Amino acid sequence: MNLALAIIKKHVNSQPDLHIYTYQRKIDELTLLTYKARGITNSKEGEMSETNNFCRIEDIVNWSNKVVVDVGASLGATVVPFSRTAKKVYALEPSSCNYNSLLDQVHIRRLKNIKCFNVAASDFNGVTEFFTRESHGIHSLGVHNKGKVVSSALVSVVTLDDFWKKEINQQIGLLKIDVEGFETEVLNGASYLLKNKIIDSVIFEFSPRIHKLRGIAIDAPIVILLKYGYNLFTVDGKPFSFDKNNIPKICDLIALPMEES
């Protein structure tokens, strides 16, 4: 099967405007073909992975008829389910390849409430270097503990505070962040939104190993959210407190505003 896929890949790569997707009907998942047999045959439908369970938190977070901001939208695996009940989804994705696949998702499904932007979110406005790795899921603005860098390019960067003032200017029901260890910069760039509780909830990937590799505090994004009055929870709704003696390898966390006394 891998040989057949290799032949198909060679043919497709000779036609820049041709792309092939796989579709899993039961879970309504449309995914860009990886040209590896295990990517088609090893589907783990219904299994919970360590991270990226961003759409399975409806019992804790309600984004129905609200604005959702998806930072690190990748190929659209999260924006599509978010869009089913959200008022509007703003999807930010800096990788040009991923961004084009994201646009394909929106176009093929004829989704009218998703607006896509080919930018990265950080703590400044301008341009910066973006690193593309072998797997589309681990591209980022810097070092990573997995994946070989295959190329780099300059990408546009915005702060969420300025992006919100320009594009949204209303309450955000959910902010999802998946930026491979650079969540701290995204949160620092949303200080106005967090301080004024314009964001009802945040779900993000917590990556202590990458933080350590980068030389920043392992609990950096948690410190920021606590500073602005948000409580932390696991994706199953249990309160989360950072324990330096029991640091998770990687996990998803939810932040909700602390109730006022």
C-alpha positions as CSV (number, residue, x, y, z in Angstrom):
1,M,0.0,0.0,0.0
2,N,2.9,2.4,0.8
3,L,4.3,1.8,-2.7
4,A,0.9,2.7,-4.3
5,L,0.7,5.8,-2.1
6,A,4.3,6.8,-3.2
7,I,3.3,6.5,-6.8
8,I,0.1,8.6,-6.2
9,K,2.2,11.2,-4.2
10,K,4.7,11.5,-7.2
11,H,1.8,12.1,-9.5
12,V,0.0,14.6,-7.2
13,N,3.2,16.6,-6.5
14,S,3.6,17.2,-10.2
15,Q,0.3,19.0,-10.1
16,P,0.4,21.9,-7.5
17,D,-3.3,22.5,-7.6
18,L,-4.3,18.9,-6.9
19,H,-4.8,17.7,-3.3
20,I,-6.2,14.4,-1.9
21,Y,-8.1,14.1,1.3
22,T,-9.3,11.1,3.3
23,Y,-12.7,11.2,4.9
24,Q,-13.9,9.3,8.0
25,R,-17.7,9.4,7.7
26,K,-18.6,8.4,11.3
27,I,-16.6,11.2,12.9
28,D,-16.9,13.6,10.0
29,E,-13.1,14.1,9.7
30,L,-11.6,15.4,6.4
31,T,-7.8,15.1,6.5
32,L,-5.1,15.8,4.0
33,L,-3.6,12.5,2.8
34,T,-0.2,11.8,4.5
35,Y,0.8,9.1,1.9
36,K,1.6,6.6,4.6
37,A,-0.5,3.5,5.0
38,R,-0.8,3.8,8.8
39,G,-2.3,7.2,8.3
40,I,-5.3,5.5,6.6
41,T,-5.5,2.1,8.3
42,N,-4.5,3.0,11.9
43,S,-7.5,5.2,12.7
44,K,-8.2,5.2,16.4
45,E,-11.7,6.4,16.3
46,G,-13.1,7.3,19.7
47,E,-9.7,7.0,21.5
48,M,-8.6,10.0,23.6
49,S,-5.0,11.1,22.9
50,E,-2.8,12.9,25.4
51,T,-3.5,16.2,23.7
52,N,-5.6,17.9,21.0
53,N,-8.9,16.9,22.6
54,F,-10.0,20.5,22.1
55,C,-13.5,19.7,20.8
56,R,-14.5,17.2,23.5
57,I,-15.0,19.8,26.3
58,E,-18.6,20.9,25.7
59,D,-19.6,19.8,29.2
60,I,-17.1,22.3,30.7
61,V,-17.0,25.1,28.1
62,N,-19.9,26.5,26.1
63,W,-19.1,28.2,22.8
64,S,-22.6,27.9,21.3
65,N,-23.5,31.1,19.5
66,K,-20.3,32.7,20.7
67,V,-17.0,33.8,19.0
68,V,-14.2,31.2,18.9
69,V,-10.6,32.1,18.2
70,D,-8.5,29.2,17.0
71,V,-4.8,30.0,17.2
72,G,-2.7,27.3,15.5
73,A,-5.7,26.1,13.4
74,S,-3.5,23.8,11.3
75,L,-5.5,21.8,8.7
76,G,-8.9,22.7,10.3
77,A,-9.5,19.6,12.5
78,T,-10.7,21.9,15.3
79,V,-12.3,24.9,13.5
80,V,-14.8,22.6,11.7
81,P,-16.4,21.2,14.9
82,F,-16.2,24.6,16.6
83,S,-18.1,26.1,13.7
84,R,-21.1,23.8,14.1
85,T,-22.4,25.8,17.0
86,A,-20.2,28.9,17.2
87,K,-21.4,32.2,16.1
88,K,-18.1,32.9,14.3
89,V,-14.7,31.2,14.2
90,Y,-11.5,33.2,13.6
91,A,-8.8,30.8,12.5
92,L,-5.1,31.8,12.7
93,E,-2.5,29.6,10.9
94,P,1.0,30.8,9.9
95,S,2.1,27.7,7.8
96,S,1.2,28.5,4.2
97,C,0.7,24.8,3.4
98,N,-1.5,24.2,6.4
99,Y,-3.4,27.4,5.7
100,N,-4.2,26.4,2.2
101,S,-5.6,23.0,3.5
102,L,-7.6,25.0,6.0
103,L,-9.1,27.0,3.2
104,D,-9.9,23.8,1.4
105,Q,-11.8,22.5,4.4
106,V,-13.9,25.7,4.5
107,H,-14.5,25.7,0.8
108,I,-15.3,22.0,0.5
109,R,-17.7,22.1,3.4
110,R,-19.2,25.5,2.4
111,L,-18.7,26.9,5.9
112,K,-19.8,30.5,6.1
113,N,-18.9,31.3,9.7
114,I,-15.2,30.6,9.6
115,K,-12.7,33.4,8.8
116,C,-9.1,32.4,8.1
117,F,-5.9,34.4,8.6
118,N,-2.4,33.4,7.4
119,V,-0.7,34.8,10.5
120,A,0.9,33.7,13.8
121,A,-0.1,35.1,17.1
122,S,2.6,36.2,19.6
123,D,3.5,39.1,21.8
124,F,4.4,41.6,19.1
125,N,3.3,42.7,15.6
126,G,5.5,42.3,12.6
127,V,7.3,39.3,11.0
128,T,9.3,36.4,12.4
129,E,10.9,33.2,11.3
130,F,8.6,30.1,11.2
131,F,10.0,26.6,11.1
132,T,8.4,23.8,9.1
133,R,9.0,20.3,10.3
134,E,8.4,16.8,8.8
135,S,4.9,16.6,10.5
136,H,2.4,19.3,9.8
137,G,1.4,19.2,13.5
138,I,4.6,20.4,15.0
139,H,5.6,23.5,12.9
140,S,6.4,26.4,15.2
141,L,8.2,29.7,15.8
142,G,11.2,28.0,17.3
143,V,12.8,25.0,18.9
144,H,10.8,21.7,19.4
145,N,11.7,18.4,21.1
146,K,10.4,16.5,18.1
147,G,10.6,16.6,14.3
148,K,13.4,17.6,11.8
149,V,13.2,21.1,10.4
150,V,12.8,20.9,6.6
151,S,12.4,24.6,5.9
152,S,11.8,28.1,7.3
153,A,10.2,31.3,6.1
154,L,9.2,34.7,7.4
155,V,5.6,34.9,8.5
156,S,3.3,37.8,9.7
157,V,2.8,38.0,13.4
158,V,0.0,39.8,15.4
159,T,-0.9,40.2,19.0
160,L,-4.4,38.9,19.9
161,D,-5.1,42.3,21.6
162,D,-4.6,44.2,18.3
163,F,-6.2,41.4,16.2
164,W,-9.3,41.6,18.4
165,K,-9.6,45.4,18.1
166,K,-9.3,45.1,14.3
167,E,-11.3,42.0,13.5
168,I,-13.6,41.0,16.4
169,N,-14.4,43.7,18.9
170,Q,-16.8,41.5,20.9
171,Q,-16.7,38.9,23.7
172,I,-14.8,35.8,22.9
173,G,-16.4,32.6,24.1
174,L,-13.4,30.3,23.6
175,L,-9.8,30.9,22.8
176,K,-8.0,27.7,21.7
177,I,-4.2,27.8,21.5
178,D,-2.0,25.0,20.0
179,V,1.4,26.6,19.1
180,E,3.9,23.9,20.1
181,G,5.3,25.5,23.3
182,F,4.8,29.2,22.4
183,E,1.6,29.6,24.3
184,T,3.3,32.1,26.6
185,E,3.8,34.6,23.9
186,V,0.3,34.2,22.7
187,L,-1.1,34.9,26.2
188,N,1.2,37.8,26.7
189,G,-0.1,39.3,23.5
190,A,-3.6,39.0,24.9
191,S,-3.0,40.8,28.2
192,Y,-5.8,43.4,27.6
193,L,-8.3,40.7,26.7
194,L,-7.4,38.5,29.7
195,K,-7.2,41.4,32.2
196,N,-10.7,42.6,31.2
197,K,-12.1,39.1,31.0
198,I,-13.1,39.5,27.4
199,I,-12.2,35.8,27.0
200,D,-14.7,33.5,28.7
201,S,-12.5,30.4,28.4
202,V,-9.1,29.2,27.2
203,I,-8.0,25.7,26.1
204,F,-4.4,25.2,25.4
205,E,-1.7,22.6,25.0
206,F,0.7,22.6,28.0
207,S,4.2,21.5,26.8
208,P,6.7,21.6,29.8
209,R,9.4,19.8,27.7
210,I,9.4,22.5,25.1
211,H,9.4,25.3,27.7
212,K,12.5,23.7,29.3
213,L,14.2,23.4,25.9
214,R,13.4,27.1,25.3
215,G,14.9,28.1,28.6
216,I,11.7,29.6,30.0
217,A,9.8,28.7,33.2
218,I,8.1,25.3,32.8
219,D,4.8,26.7,34.1
220,A,5.0,30.0,32.2
221,P,1.5,30.0,30.6
222,I,-0.1,28.9,33.8
223,V,1.6,31.8,35.7
224,I,0.1,34.3,33.2
225,L,-3.4,32.9,33.4
226,L,-3.4,32.8,37.2
227,K,-2.1,36.4,37.2
228,Y,-5.1,37.5,35.2
229,G,-7.6,35.7,37.5
230,Y,-8.2,32.4,35.7
231,N,-8.5,28.9,37.3
232,L,-7.0,25.8,35.6
233,F,-8.8,22.5,34.9
234,T,-8.0,19.3,33.1
235,V,-10.1,18.4,30.0
236,D,-12.2,16.1,32.2
237,G,-13.1,19.1,34.4
238,K,-10.9,18.4,37.4
239,P,-9.1,21.4,39.1
240,F,-5.4,21.5,38.0
241,S,-2.6,22.9,40.1
242,F,1.0,22.9,38.9
243,D,3.2,20.5,40.9
244,K,6.9,20.7,40.2
245,N,7.3,17.2,41.6
246,N,4.7,15.7,39.2
247,I,5.1,17.5,35.9
248,P,3.1,16.1,33.0
249,K,4.9,15.4,29.8
250,I,2.2,17.2,27.8
251,C,-1.5,17.8,28.3
252,D,-4.4,20.0,27.4
253,L,-5.6,22.5,30.1
254,I,-8.7,24.7,30.3
255,A,-8.7,28.1,31.9
256,L,-11.9,29.7,33.2
257,P,-12.3,33.1,35.0
258,M,-12.3,32.9,38.8
259,E,-15.7,33.5,40.3
260,E,-15.9,36.9,41.9
261,S,-16.6,36.8,45.7
